[in-house]
Amino acid sequence: MVPAFFSKAMILFNCDYSEGAHADILRRMAETNMEQTAGYGEDPYCDQARKLIAGLCGRTDLDIHFLIGGTQTNFTVIAAALRPHQCVLCADTGHINVHESEPLRLADTRFPPFLPRTGS
């Protein structure tokens, strides 16, 4: 529950599951809800998105894949980017440490604990 002192205009970054989708996205999902597609990134919508992304990047040689959520994305990027002697730094209260660290630890990613400075 969001405390009353937060304005409705404030954007909270608790996690990517704390609110629904934008109204335009929900409308488009309703319009295409009964279409049967291959799914798993093998559908015409993902193909179109790949072409748009490649075009915006000015490249045609990109291998573009879509992941289903933030945890999977963090796992994939961190596993690909970090070398064995590197680690993820975040506050002990950080979302990635509190909610996503176990899958990353299974991939041998280290999270050295540290407390954030509170100004006191």
N, C-alpha and C positions, 0 to 999 in steps of 0.2 A: 504494500500500500504506500502511495506517495504522500508524504506529509503535506498538510494544507498550505504551508508557507511557500511551496514551490508553485510558480505560476504555470498555467497551462501551456505557455509558450516555451518553457524550458525543455530542452531535449535531454533525457536521461540515457546514459550509456551503460545501464546495468548489464544487459546482455541482449543478444539479437532475437530473443524469444519473448521479450516483455511487452510487445504490442503487435497488433496486426499489420497488414500491408496497407500501402497507400490505396485510396479509393479507386484510382485509375487502374491499378494492378488487379484489384479485386473484381472490377467491372470486366476487364479483359479475361480474367480467369473464368468468370461466369459465362462469358460469351463462348469460350472454347472448352467448357467443362465436359461436354459429351463427345468431343472428338477423341477418337482412339489413335494414339501415336505409339511409337516404339518405346519412348521413354529412355531413361538412363543416358541422356545426352545424344541420343541417336534419332531425334525427331526434327521436323522441319523448323521448329522454333529455335532450337539450339543451332542448327545450321545457319539460319538467318542471323542469329546473334554473333556467331563466329565470324561471318562475313563483315558484319558491321564493325566489330572490334578490330579485325585485321585492317579494314579500310581506315578506321580512325588512327591506327598505328602506322599507316602508310606502308604496310607489309603484306605480302601474300604467302610468305613461307612460315607462318606461325603455326604452332600446334596448340590449339586452344581447347581447354577442358573445363567443365563446370563441376563444382563441388556443392554438396547439399547443405552445408552449414559452416558456421564459424569454427567449430572445433576441428572438423575435418580439414578446413583450409589452414588453420594454424598448424596442425600436425604436419601436413604436406609441405608447407613452406619452411617450417623450422627444420624438419628432417632433411630437406634438400639444401638448405642454406648453411646450417651449422656444421662445422667440423667437430670431430670427437673431443677436442680440447676446448671447445666453446660452449657457452651456456646462455640461457635466457635470464635477463635481469628484470625483475618487477617487484613491486611492493608485496609484502606477505599477504596483503589484502587484495591484490590485483586479481582481476577476473581470470586471467589465464592460470594463475597459481591456485586459486580457490576452486575453480570449476573445470579446468581443462588439463591440469598437470598430470594426472594419472596416465592417460594415453601417451603423453609425451615422455614421461619417465620410462614407460615400457619400451620406448624407442631410444632409451639411453640419453635423453636430454636432461641436463642438470638445471635445477632451480636453486641457486644458493639463497638461503633466506636472509632477508634484511628488512628492517623496519623503516617505514617512510618517516621523513622528518615532518613533524607537525608544527614547527615554529615555536615550540615552547622549550 
